[in-house]
């Protein structure tokens, strides 16, 4: 009897080409930052180089994984509104009409 493993579910896996590209960019960026002192510096055009070589690809990879896991598990399952649910903001009922003035303290 085989058990379903969610790690191998194709509908929940991130886009493979983008995932591979980001992993490659992250690997090259890490190698550059660890081996070349110039890659640990600052550029006039880009700013702090480790941010662009390591941190941005890593955050993009994490976002890709997070968005891939947040996707619906099948194409048929969509979010549905509950009966009677209202869209937009819900405002509390007013307890008194707007035009009635409150008495002022003397």
Biopython code that builds the backbone (N, CA, C, O; Angstrom):
import numpy as np
from Bio.PDB.StructureBuilder import StructureBuilder

atoms = [
    (1, "UNK", "N", (0.851, -1.173, 0.000)),
    (1, "UNK", "CA", (0.000, 0.000, 0.000)),
    (1, "UNK", "C", (0.896, 1.235, 0.000)),
    (1, "UNK", "O", (1.779, 1.363, 0.848)),
    (2, "UNK", "N", (0.672, 2.135, -0.940)),
    (2, "UNK", "CA", (1.506, 3.333, -1.032)),
    (2, "UNK", "C", (0.803, 4.502, -0.352)),
    (2, "UNK", "O", (-0.414, 4.664, -0.436)),
    (3, "UNK", "N", (1.595, 5.286, 0.305)),
    (3, "UNK", "CA", (1.074, 6.454, 0.993)),
    (3, "UNK", "C", (1.365, 7.696, 0.169)),
    (3, "UNK", "O", (2.407, 7.777, -0.481)),
    (4, "UNK", "N", (0.453, 8.667, 0.187)),
    (4, "UNK", "CA", (0.629, 9.897, -0.574)),
    (4, "UNK", "C", (1.650, 10.781, 0.138)),
    (4, "UNK", "O", (1.505, 11.073, 1.325)),
    (5, "UNK", "N", (2.674, 11.201, -0.585)),
    (5, "UNK", "CA", (3.699, 12.080, -0.040)),
    (5, "UNK", "C", (3.476, 13.475, -0.618)),
    (5, "UNK", "O", (3.593, 13.649, -1.831)),
    (6, "UNK", "N", (3.155, 14.488, 0.217)),
    (6, "UNK", "CA", (2.857, 15.819, -0.322)),
    (6, "UNK", "C", (4.060, 16.480, -0.976)),
    (6, "UNK", "O", (3.883, 17.408, -1.765)),
    (7, "UNK", "N", (5.277, 16.036, -0.676)),
    (7, "UNK", "CA", (6.449, 16.641, -1.314)),
    (7, "UNK", "C", (6.520, 16.307, -2.800)),
    (7, "UNK", "O", (7.158, 17.033, -3.562)),
    (8, "UNK", "N", (5.875, 15.218, -3.224)),
    (8, "UNK", "CA", (5.924, 14.809, -4.618)),
    (8, "UNK", "C", (4.661, 15.179, -5.385)),
    (8, "UNK", "O", (4.460, 14.717, -6.509)),
    (9, "UNK", "N", (3.812, 16.004, -4.791)),
    (9, "UNK", "CA", (2.591, 16.439, -5.455)),
    (9, "UNK", "C", (2.952, 17.542, -6.452)),
    (9, "UNK", "O", (3.417, 18.607, -6.046)),
    (10, "UNK", "N", (2.747, 17.303, -7.747)),
    (10, "UNK", "CA", (3.147, 18.247, -8.785)),
    (10, "UNK", "C", (2.377, 19.558, -8.708)),
    (10, "UNK", "O", (2.917, 20.601, -9.075)),
    (11, "UNK", "N", (1.143, 19.538, -8.246)),
    (11, "UNK", "CA", (0.357, 20.770, -8.215)),
    (11, "UNK", "C", (0.855, 21.714, -7.126)),
    (11, "UNK", "O", (0.598, 22.916, -7.205)),
    (12, "UNK", "N", (1.552, 21.218, -6.126)),
    (12, "UNK", "CA", (2.041, 22.063, -5.048)),
    (12, "UNK", "C", (3.534, 22.370, -5.166)),
    (12, "UNK", "O", (4.083, 23.062, -4.309)),
    (13, "UNK", "N", (4.196, 21.874, -6.201)),
    (13, "UNK", "CA", (5.619, 22.113, -6.386)),
    (13, "UNK", "C", (5.814, 23.432, -7.138)),
    (13, "UNK", "O", (5.058, 23.724, -8.065)),
    (14, "UNK", "N", (6.833, 24.250, -6.750)),
    (14, "UNK", "CA", (7.061, 25.502, -7.470)),
    (14, "UNK", "C", (7.461, 25.258, -8.917)),
    (14, "UNK", "O", (7.810, 24.141, -9.297)),
    (15, "UNK", "N", (7.406, 26.299, -9.703)),
    (15, "UNK", "CA", (7.762, 26.209, -11.119)),
    (15, "UNK", "C", (9.210, 25.739, -11.239)),
    (15, "UNK", "O", (10.120, 26.391, -10.727)),
    (16, "UNK", "N", (9.420, 24.619, -11.908)),
    (16, "UNK", "CA", (10.744, 23.997, -11.968)),
    (16, "UNK", "C", (11.792, 24.860, -12.667)),
    (16, "UNK", "O", (12.893, 24.983, -12.131)),
    (17, "UNK", "N", (11.526, 25.467, -13.830)),
    (17, "UNK", "CA", (12.586, 26.261, -14.467)),
    (17, "UNK", "C", (13.012, 27.467, -13.628)),
    (17, "UNK", "O", (14.204, 27.752, -13.514)),
    (18, "UNK", "N", (12.060, 28.162, -13.050)),
    (18, "UNK", "CA", (12.384, 29.313, -12.220)),
    (18, "UNK", "C", (13.116, 28.881, -10.953)),
    (18, "UNK", "O", (14.051, 29.547, -10.508)),
    (19, "UNK", "N", (12.686, 27.770, -10.383)),
    (19, "UNK", "CA", (13.336, 27.230, -9.188)),
    (19, "UNK", "C", (14.793, 26.887, -9.479)),
    (19, "UNK", "O", (15.680, 27.222, -8.694)),
    (20, "UNK", "N", (15.038, 26.232, -10.585)),
    (20, "UNK", "CA", (16.407, 25.867, -10.948)),
    (20, "UNK", "C", (17.251, 27.105, -11.231)),
    (20, "UNK", "O", (18.419, 27.154, -10.846)),
    (21, "UNK", "N", (16.679, 28.099, -11.893)),
    (21, "UNK", "CA", (17.402, 29.335, -12.183)),
    (21, "UNK", "C", (17.791, 30.045, -10.889)),
    (21, "UNK", "O", (18.932, 30.482, -10.738)),
    (22, "UNK", "N", (16.849, 30.160, -9.961)),
    (22, "UNK", "CA", (17.140, 30.838, -8.701)),
    (22, "UNK", "C", (18.172, 30.080, -7.876)),
    (22, "UNK", "O", (19.028, 30.690, -7.237)),
    (23, "UNK", "N", (18.094, 28.761, -7.889)),
    (23, "UNK", "CA", (19.108, 27.972, -7.171)),
    (23, "UNK", "C", (20.485, 28.183, -7.784)),
    (23, "UNK", "O", (21.472, 28.292, -7.055)),
    (24, "UNK", "N", (20.570, 28.241, -9.101)),
    (24, "UNK", "CA", (21.847, 28.475, -9.767)),
    (24, "UNK", "C", (22.411, 29.853, -9.466)),
    (24, "UNK", "O", (23.601, 29.997, -9.188)),
    (25, "UNK", "N", (21.545, 30.877, -9.522)),
    (25, "UNK", "CA", (21.978, 32.245, -9.230)),
    (25, "UNK", "C", (22.435, 32.350, -7.780)),
    (25, "UNK", "O", (23.435, 33.007, -7.491)),
    (26, "UNK", "N", (21.713, 31.710, -6.868)),
    (26, "UNK", "CA", (22.100, 31.728, -5.462)),
    (26, "UNK", "C", (23.445, 31.030, -5.259)),
    (26, "UNK", "O", (24.287, 31.519, -4.505)),
    (27, "UNK", "N", (23.651, 29.906, -5.915)),
    (27, "UNK", "CA", (24.922, 29.189, -5.798)),
    (27, "UNK", "C", (26.094, 29.998, -6.331)),
    (27, "UNK", "O", (27.149, 30.059, -5.700)),
    (28, "UNK", "N", (25.912, 30.614, -7.484)),
    (28, "UNK", "CA", (26.976, 31.439, -8.067)),
    (28, "UNK", "C", (27.234, 32.659, -7.180)),
    (28, "UNK", "O", (28.387, 33.026, -6.951)),
    (29, "UNK", "N", (26.175, 33.281, -6.684)),
    (29, "UNK", "CA", (26.334, 34.446, -5.806)),
    (29, "UNK", "C", (27.065, 34.105, -4.524)),
    (29, "UNK", "O", (27.931, 34.859, -4.081)),
    (30, "UNK", "N", (26.721, 32.960, -3.917)),
    (30, "UNK", "CA", (27.432, 32.523, -2.712)),
    (30, "UNK", "C", (28.902, 32.264, -3.006)),
    (30, "UNK", "O", (29.773, 32.654, -2.229)),
    (31, "UNK", "N", (29.176, 31.611, -4.119)),
    (31, "UNK", "CA", (30.565, 31.326, -4.476)),
    (31, "UNK", "C", (31.344, 32.623, -4.691)),
    (31, "UNK", "O", (32.493, 32.733, -4.263)),
    (32, "UNK", "N", (30.729, 33.601, -5.350)),
    (32, "UNK", "CA", (31.406, 34.877, -5.587)),
    (32, "UNK", "C", (31.683, 35.616, -4.282)),
    (32, "UNK", "O", (32.785, 36.125, -4.074)),
    (33, "UNK", "N", (30.694, 35.673, -3.413)),
    (33, "UNK", "CA", (30.855, 36.404, -2.153)),
    (33, "UNK", "C", (31.890, 35.726, -1.260)),
    (33, "UNK", "O", (32.651, 36.403, -0.569)),
    (34, "UNK", "N", (31.922, 34.395, -1.268)),
    (34, "UNK", "CA", (32.878, 33.689, -0.412)),
    (34, "UNK", "C", (34.300, 33.719, -0.956)),
    (34, "UNK", "O", (35.250, 33.670, -0.174)),
    (35, "UNK", "N", (34.472, 33.796, -2.253)),
    (35, "UNK", "CA", (35.813, 33.698, -2.817)),
    (35, "UNK", "C", (36.415, 35.028, -3.248)),
    (35, "UNK", "O", (37.635, 35.182, -3.187)),
    (36, "UNK", "N", (35.624, 35.975, -3.674)),
    (36, "UNK", "CA", (36.148, 37.248, -4.166)),
    (36, "UNK", "C", (35.867, 38.382, -3.173)),
    (36, "UNK", "O", (34.708, 38.674, -2.877)),
    (37, "UNK", "N", (36.903, 39.007, -2.671)),
    (37, "UNK", "CA", (36.681, 40.132, -1.748)),
    (37, "UNK", "C", (35.923, 41.299, -2.401)),
    (37, "UNK", "O", (35.188, 42.015, -1.720)),
    (38, "UNK", "N", (36.095, 41.488, -3.691)),
    (38, "UNK", "CA", (35.394, 42.587, -4.375)),
    (38, "UNK", "C", (33.884, 42.369, -4.389)),
    (38, "UNK", "O", (33.125, 43.336, -4.454)),
    (39, "UNK", "N", (33.440, 41.126, -4.328)),
    (39, "UNK", "CA", (32.002, 40.837, -4.335)),
    (39, "UNK", "C", (31.361, 41.106, -2.978)),
    (39, "UNK", "O", (30.139, 41.045, -2.844)),
    (40, "UNK", "N", (32.179, 41.403, -1.978)),
    (40, "UNK", "CA", (31.649, 41.734, -0.649)),
    (40, "UNK", "C", (31.535, 43.237, -0.455)),
    (40, "UNK", "O", (31.189, 43.701, 0.631)),
    (41, "UNK", "N", (31.820, 43.989, -1.490)),
    (41, "UNK", "CA", (31.863, 45.440, -1.369)),
    (41, "UNK", "C", (30.595, 46.131, -1.823)),
    (41, "UNK", "O", (29.496, 45.580, -1.767)),
    (42, "UNK", "N", (30.789, 47.348, -2.270)),
    (42, "UNK", "CA", (29.692, 48.226, -2.659)),
    (42, "UNK", "C", (29.904, 48.671, -4.098)),
    (42, "UNK", "O", (31.029, 48.963, -4.503)),
    (43, "UNK", "N", (28.836, 48.723, -4.863)),
    (43, "UNK", "CA", (28.897, 49.182, -6.244)),
    (43, "UNK", "C", (28.124, 50.491, -6.369)),
    (43, "UNK", "O", (27.117, 50.692, -5.691)),
    (44, "UNK", "N", (28.597, 51.368, -7.230)),
    (44, "UNK", "CA", (27.891, 52.636, -7.450)),
    (44, "UNK", "C", (26.512, 52.406, -8.058)),
    (44, "UNK", "O", (25.566, 53.122, -7.727)),
    (45, "UNK", "N", (26.387, 51.446, -8.920)),
    (45, "UNK", "CA", (25.121, 51.195, -9.616)),
    (45, "UNK", "C", (24.173, 50.322, -8.818)),
    (45, "UNK", "O", (22.967, 50.567, -8.816)),
    (46, "UNK", "N", (24.690, 49.310, -8.144)),
    (46, "UNK", "CA", (23.823, 48.325, -7.479)),
    (46, "UNK", "C", (23.722, 48.487, -5.972)),
    (46, "UNK", "O", (22.739, 48.046, -5.377)),
    (47, "UNK", "N", (24.689, 49.094, -5.353)),
    (47, "UNK", "CA", (24.689, 49.187, -3.902)),
    (47, "UNK", "C", (25.499, 48.051, -3.309)),
    (47, "UNK", "O", (26.510, 47.639, -3.877)),
    (48, "UNK", "N", (25.060, 47.547, -2.174)),
    (48, "UNK", "CA", (25.779, 46.494, -1.464)),
    (48, "UNK", "C", (25.651, 45.185, -2.250)),
    (48, "UNK", "O", (24.546, 44.666, -2.410)),
    (49, "UNK", "N", (26.757, 44.659, -2.733)),
    (49, "UNK", "CA", (26.739, 43.508, -3.639)),
    (49, "UNK", "C", (26.237, 42.203, -2.998)),
    (49, "UNK", "O", (25.514, 41.465, -3.668)),
    (50, "UNK", "N", (26.580, 41.874, -1.734)),
    (50, "UNK", "CA", (26.024, 40.637, -1.171)),
    (50, "UNK", "C", (24.488, 40.614, -1.111)),
    (50, "UNK", "O", (23.870, 39.550, -1.141)),
    (51, "UNK", "N", (23.896, 41.795, -1.028)),
    (51, "UNK", "CA", (22.433, 41.853, -1.057)),
    (51, "UNK", "C", (21.907, 41.301, -2.373)),
    (51, "UNK", "O", (20.974, 40.498, -2.383)),
    (52, "UNK", "N", (22.504, 41.729, -3.491)),
    (52, "UNK", "CA", (22.026, 41.320, -4.804)),
    (52, "UNK", "C", (22.524, 39.948, -5.223)),
    (52, "UNK", "O", (21.869, 39.267, -6.011)),
    (53, "UNK", "N", (23.674, 39.531, -4.706)),
    (53, "UNK", "CA", (24.238, 38.241, -5.098)),
    (53, "UNK", "C", (23.712, 37.077, -4.261)),
    (53, "UNK", "O", (23.644, 35.949, -4.747)),
    (54, "UNK", "N", (23.339, 37.341, -3.004)),
    (54, "UNK", "CA", (22.927, 36.254, -2.106)),
    (54, "UNK", "C", (21.519, 36.468, -1.548)),
    (54, "UNK", "O", (20.657, 35.600, -1.684)),
    (55, "UNK", "N", (21.290, 37.616, -0.925)),
    (55, "UNK", "CA", (20.031, 37.822, -0.204)),
    (55, "UNK", "C", (18.813, 37.870, -1.129)),
    (55, "UNK", "O", (17.796, 37.242, -0.834)),
    (56, "UNK", "N", (18.897, 38.594, -2.226)),
    (56, "UNK", "CA", (17.739, 38.689, -3.127)),
    (56, "UNK", "C", (17.392, 37.352, -3.786)),
    (56, "UNK", "O", (16.215, 36.995, -3.825)),
    (57, "UNK", "N", (18.372, 36.595, -4.308)),
    (57, "UNK", "CA", (18.006, 35.277, -4.840)),
    (57, "UNK", "C", (17.453, 34.338, -3.767)),
    (57, "UNK", "O", (16.546, 33.551, -4.041)),
    (58, "UNK", "N", (17.997, 34.417, -2.541)),
    (58, "UNK", "CA", (17.491, 33.562, -1.463)),
    (58, "UNK", "C", (16.052, 33.920, -1.103)),
    (58, "UNK", "O", (15.225, 33.030, -0.904)),
    (59, "UNK", "N", (15.748, 35.208, -1.017)),
    (59, "UNK", "CA", (14.377, 35.626, -0.700)),
    (59, "UNK", "C", (13.417, 35.275, -1.828)),
    (59, "UNK", "O", (12.266, 34.914, -1.579)),
    (60, "UNK", "N", (13.887, 35.381, -3.066)),
    (60, "UNK", "CA", (13.043, 35.001, -4.200)),
    (60, "UNK", "C", (12.746, 33.508, -4.180)),
    (60, "UNK", "O", (11.628, 33.087, -4.476)),
    (61, "UNK", "N", (13.741, 32.715, -3.832)),
    (61, "UNK", "CA", (13.545, 31.271, -3.737)),
    (61, "UNK", "C", (12.564, 30.928, -2.616)),
    (61, "UNK", "O", (11.699, 30.069, -2.787)),
    (62, "UNK", "N", (12.700, 31.596, -1.477)),
    (62, "UNK", "CA", (11.754, 31.367, -0.383)),
    (62, "UNK", "C", (10.338, 31.802, -0.767)),
    (62, "UNK", "O", (9.370, 31.114, -0.445)),
    (63, "UNK", "N", (10.217, 32.926, -1.445)),
    (63, "UNK", "CA", (8.896, 33.385, -1.883)),
    (63, "UNK", "C", (8.284, 32.417, -2.881)),
    (63, "UNK", "O", (7.078, 32.173, -2.854)),
    (64, "UNK", "N", (9.108, 31.866, -3.760)),
    (64, "UNK", "CA", (8.606, 30.891, -4.727)),
    (64, "UNK", "C", (8.091, 29.643, -4.015)),
    (64, "UNK", "O", (7.051, 29.096, -4.382)),
    (65, "UNK", "N", (8.818, 29.199, -3.003)),
    (65, "UNK", "CA", (8.358, 28.043, -2.234)),
    (65, "UNK", "C", (7.085, 28.367, -1.465)),
    (65, "UNK", "O", (6.169, 27.548, -1.402)),
    (66, "UNK", "N", (7.026, 29.572, -0.875)),
    (66, "UNK", "CA", (5.856, 29.946, -0.097)),
    (66, "UNK", "C", (4.625, 30.063, -1.000)),
    (66, "UNK", "O", (3.545, 29.588, -0.647)),
    (67, "UNK", "N", (4.790, 30.695, -2.162)),
    (67, "UNK", "CA", (3.660, 30.834, -3.075)),
    (67, "UNK", "C", (3.269, 29.490, -3.677)),
    (67, "UNK", "O", (2.092, 29.250, -3.946)),
    (68, "UNK", "N", (4.245, 28.614, -3.889)),
    (68, "UNK", "CA", (3.949, 27.286, -4.413)),
    (68, "UNK", "C", (3.170, 26.452, -3.422)),
    (68, "UNK", "O", (2.325, 25.648, -3.816)),
    (69, "UNK", "N", (3.443, 26.632, -2.133)),
    (69, "UNK", "CA", (2.720, 25.853, -1.129)),
    (69, "UNK", "C", (1.369, 26.465, -0.810)),
    (69, "UNK", "O", (0.506, 25.789, -0.250)),
    (70, "UNK", "N", (1.165, 27.733, -1.154)),
    (70, "UNK", "CA", (-0.116, 28.383, -0.878)),
    (70, "UNK", "C", (-1.123, 28.187, -2.003)),
    (70, "UNK", "O", (-2.284, 28.569, -1.864)),
    (71, "UNK", "N", (-0.695, 27.600, -3.109)),
    (71, "UNK", "CA", (-1.597, 27.395, -4.241)),
    (71, "UNK", "C", (-2.616, 26.303, -3.911)),
    (71, "UNK", "O", (-2.321, 25.411, -3.116)),
    (72, "UNK", "N", (-3.811, 26.360, -4.509)),
    (72, "UNK", "CA", (-4.789, 25.297, -4.293)),
    (72, "UNK", "C", (-4.244, 23.952, -4.771)),
    (72, "UNK", "O", (-3.467, 23.895, -5.724)),
    (73, "UNK", "N", (-4.653, 22.875, -4.105)),
    (73, "UNK", "CA", (-4.099, 21.560, -4.421)),
    (73, "UNK", "C", (-4.632, 21.002, -5.725)),
    (73, "UNK", "O", (-3.988, 20.144, -6.328)),
    (74, "UNK", "N", (-5.777, 21.456, -6.175)),
    (74, "UNK", "CA", (-6.291, 20.987, -7.460)),
    (74, "UNK", "C", (-6.979, 22.144, -8.170)),
    (74, "UNK", "O", (-7.380, 23.124, -7.541)),
    (75, "UNK", "N", (-7.110, 22.021, -9.476)),
    (75, "UNK", "CA", (-7.705, 23.097, -10.267)),
    (75, "UNK", "C", (-9.192, 23.248, -9.962)),
    (75, "UNK", "O", (-9.742, 24.335, -10.138)),
    (76, "UNK", "N", (-9.842, 22.207, -9.518)),
    (76, "UNK", "CA", (-11.273, 22.258, -9.257)),
    (76, "UNK", "C", (-11.626, 22.923, -7.941)),
    (76, "UNK", "O", (-12.762, 23.361, -7.759)),
    (77, "UNK", "N", (-10.681, 23.006, -7.022)),
    (77, "UNK", "CA", (-10.997, 23.594, -5.733)),
    (77, "UNK", "C", (-10.702, 25.082, -5.776)),
    (77, "UNK", "O", (-9.567, 25.497, -6.008)),
    (78, "UNK", "N", (-11.726, 25.872, -5.554)),
    (78, "UNK", "CA", (-11.577, 27.323, -5.518)),
    (78, "UNK", "C", (-12.180, 27.822, -4.222)),
    (78, "UNK", "O", (-12.954, 27.124, -3.567)),
    (79, "UNK", "N", (-11.818, 29.027, -3.868)),
    (79, "UNK", "CA", (-12.403, 29.621, -2.679)),
    (79, "UNK", "C", (-13.824, 30.048, -3.005)),
    (79, "UNK", "O", (-14.068, 30.695, -4.023)),
    (80, "UNK", "N", (-14.736, 29.694, -2.159)),
    (80, "UNK", "CA", (-16.136, 30.048, -2.372)),
    (80, "UNK", "C", (-16.621, 30.887, -1.194)),
    (80, "UNK", "O", (-16.207, 30.697, -0.050)),
    (81, "UNK", "N", (-17.510, 31.819, -1.517)),
    (81, "UNK", "CA", (-18.073, 32.654, -0.467)),
    (81, "UNK", "C", (-19.142, 31.885, 0.285)),
    (81, "UNK", "O", (-19.854, 31.056, -0.281)),
    (82, "UNK", "N", (-19.236, 32.174, 1.549)),
    (82, "UNK", "CA", (-20.294, 31.569, 2.342)),
    (82, "UNK", "C", (-21.599, 32.274, 2.019)),
    (82, "UNK", "O", (-21.596, 33.456, 1.675)),
    (83, "UNK", "N", (-22.716, 31.563, 2.125)),
    (83, "UNK", "CA", (-24.005, 32.207, 1.862)),
    (83, "UNK", "C", (-24.231, 33.362, 2.831)),
    (83, "UNK", "O", (-24.038, 33.217, 4.038)),
    (84, "UNK", "N", (-24.631, 34.486, 2.305)),
    (84, "UNK", "CA", (-24.902, 35.657, 3.141)),
    (84, "UNK", "C", (-23.672, 36.495, 3.434)),
    (84, "UNK", "O", (-23.788, 37.528, 4.094)),
    (85, "UNK", "N", (-22.499, 36.089, 2.969)),
    (85, "UNK", "CA", (-21.291, 36.858, 3.238)),
    (85, "UNK", "C", (-21.262, 38.095, 2.350)),
    (85, "UNK", "O", (-21.643, 38.043, 1.181)),
    (86, "UNK", "N", (-20.811, 39.195, 2.913)),
    (86, "UNK", "CA", (-20.729, 40.444, 2.164)),
    (86, "UNK", "C", (-19.296, 40.687, 1.763)),
    (86, "UNK", "O", (-18.371, 40.358, 2.506)),
    (87, "UNK", "N", (-19.107, 41.262, 0.590)),
    (87, "UNK", "CA", (-17.777, 41.642, 0.163)),
    (87, "UNK", "C", (-17.431, 43.021, 0.700)),
    (87, "UNK", "O", (-18.329, 43.802, 1.016)),
    (88, "UNK", "N", (-16.181, 43.326, 0.806)),
    (88, "UNK", "CA", (-15.756, 44.639, 1.266)),
    (88, "UNK", "C", (-15.734, 44.735, 2.778)),
    (88, "UNK", "O", (-15.729, 43.728, 3.486)),
    (89, "UNK", "N", (-15.723, 45.972, 3.257)),
    (89, "UNK", "CA", (-15.633, 46.196, 4.696)),
    (89, "UNK", "C", (-17.013, 46.149, 5.334)),
    (89, "UNK", "O", (-18.006, 46.549, 4.727)),
    (90, "UNK", "N", (-17.058, 45.671, 6.523)),
    (90, "UNK", "CA", (-18.307, 45.627, 7.277)),
    (90, "UNK", "C", (-18.255, 46.742, 8.307)),
    (90, "UNK", "O", (-17.347, 46.788, 9.136)),
    (91, "UNK", "N", (-19.238, 47.650, 8.254)),
    (91, "UNK", "CA", (-19.274, 48.776, 9.173)),
    (91, "UNK", "C", (-20.256, 48.460, 10.299)),
    (91, "UNK", "O", (-21.327, 47.905, 10.054)),
    (92, "UNK", "N", (-19.895, 48.812, 11.528)),
    (92, "UNK", "CA", (-20.837, 48.564, 12.632)),
    (92, "UNK", "C", (-22.059, 49.466, 12.511)),
    (92, "UNK", "O", (-21.979, 50.563, 11.958)),
    (93, "UNK", "N", (-23.168, 49.004, 13.022)),
    (93, "UNK", "CA", (-24.397, 49.813, 12.989)),
    (93, "UNK", "C", (-24.246, 51.001, 13.927)),
    (93, "UNK", "O", (-23.636, 50.913, 14.993)),
    (94, "UNK", "N", (-24.824, 52.113, 13.491)),
    (94, "UNK", "CA", (-24.793, 53.304, 14.332)),
    (94, "UNK", "C", (-25.920, 53.195, 15.363)),
    (94, "UNK", "O", (-27.018, 52.732, 15.057)),
    (95, "UNK", "N", (-25.627, 53.626, 16.575)),
    (95, "UNK", "CA", (-26.637, 53.534, 17.630)),
    (95, "UNK", "C", (-27.541, 54.758, 17.657)),
    (95, "UNK", "O", (-28.632, 54.694, 18.224)),
    (96, "UNK", "N", (-27.123, 55.866, 17.063)),
    (96, "UNK", "CA", (-27.959, 57.067, 17.025)),
    (96, "UNK", "C", (-27.838, 57.696, 15.649)),
    (96, "UNK", "O", (-26.810, 57.530, 14.991)),
    (97, "UNK", "N", (-28.849, 58.407, 15.199)),
    (97, "UNK", "CA", (-28.750, 59.072, 13.901)),
    (97, "UNK", "C", (-27.673, 60.154, 13.937)),
    (97, "UNK", "O", (-27.327, 60.654, 15.008)),
    (98, "UNK", "N", (-27.150, 60.510, 12.786)),
    (98, "UNK", "CA", (-26.079, 61.488, 12.703)),
    (98, "UNK", "C", (-26.565, 62.909, 13.050)),
    (98, "UNK", "O", (-25.803, 63.689, 13.623)),
    (99, "UNK", "N", (-27.763, 63.242, 12.728)),
    (99, "UNK", "CA", (-28.223, 64.614, 12.877)),
    (99, "UNK", "C", (-28.624, 64.988, 14.289)),
    (99, "UNK", "O", (-28.906, 66.159, 14.541)),
    (100, "UNK", "N", (-28.665, 64.050, 15.223)),
    (100, "UNK", "CA", (-29.057, 64.352, 16.601)),
    (100, "UNK", "C", (-27.822, 64.823, 17.341)),
    (100, "UNK", "O", (-26.811, 64.121, 17.383)),
    (101, "UNK", "N", (-27.898, 66.006, 17.925)),
    (101, "UNK", "CA", (-26.780, 66.576, 18.672)),
    (101, "UNK", "C", (-26.883, 66.148, 20.130)),
    (101, "UNK", "O", (-27.979, 66.061, 20.684)),
    (102, "UNK", "N", (-25.765, 65.890, 20.730)),
    (102, "UNK", "CA", (-25.720, 65.522, 22.152)),
    (102, "UNK", "C", (-25.709, 66.786, 22.987)),
    (102, "UNK", "O", (-25.158, 67.801, 22.560)),
    (103, "UNK", "N", (-26.308, 66.748, 24.176)),
    (103, "UNK", "CA", (-26.290, 67.947, 25.036)),
    (103, "UNK", "C", (-24.863, 68.208, 25.526)),
    (103, "UNK", "O", (-24.096, 67.282, 25.789)),
    (104, "UNK", "N", (-24.537, 69.483, 25.639)),
    (104, "UNK", "CA", (-23.211, 69.882, 26.085)),
    (104, "UNK", "C", (-23.210, 70.086, 27.597)),
    (104, "UNK", "O", (-24.215, 70.509, 28.166)),
    (105, "UNK", "N", (-22.111, 69.793, 28.235)),
    (105, "UNK", "CA", (-21.975, 70.005, 29.669)),
    (105, "UNK", "C", (-21.739, 71.484, 29.929)),
    (105, "UNK", "O", (-21.033, 72.149, 29.171)),
    (106, "UNK", "N", (-22.320, 71.987, 30.981)),
    (106, "UNK", "CA", (-22.204, 73.426, 31.275)),
    (106, "UNK", "C", (-21.033, 73.711, 32.168)),
    (106, "UNK", "O", (-20.787, 74.867, 32.514)),
]
sb = StructureBuilder()
sb.init_structure("model")
sb.init_model(0)
sb.init_chain("A")
sb.init_seg("    ")
for serial, (resi, resn, name, xyz) in enumerate(atoms, 1):
    if name == "N":
        sb.init_residue(resn, " ", resi, " ")
    sb.init_atom(name, np.array(xyz, "f"), 0.0, 1.0, " ", f" {name:<3s}", serial, name[0])
structure = sb.get_structure()
